[in-house]
Amino acid sequence: MDKSAIRKAVFDNPSEIMKPYDTMLGSDGFDAICAMAEQLGGLTIYIPSQRTIFARCLEIAARQEFTGNNFVALAKKYGYTERHIRRIIGYK
C-alpha cells in the first residue's frame, strides 16, 4: 500500500475519516493522546486498521483516479484486490 497515496486521499477527504479518529488528524503525539483519552478514556477499545479508518477516503480517491482500465494500478496503489476496486467503482 502506498503511504503517500493514503495521506493524499485522507487530506483530500478529511470529513470521511471514521470517528473518533478524525479528531486526531493533524495533531502531534501529545494532542492525539489527549484526544483519545477524552473520547475513549476508561473504555476497553478496539483500534481498527488504517485501511478501515481511512476506507471512505481511499474509495473516493480510487473512484476519482479511475480511467476506465486501471484496475490493477489502483489495486496496487491502495492495497486492495482488483476485484475490490471493481466493486468500489461499480464496474460489472
Buried (B, 14 or more C-beta within 10 A) or exposed (E): EEEEBBEEBBEEBEEBBEEEBBBBEEEEEEEBEBBBEEBEEEEEEEEEEBEEBBBBBBBBBBEEBBEEEBBEBBBBBBBBEEEBBBEBBEEE
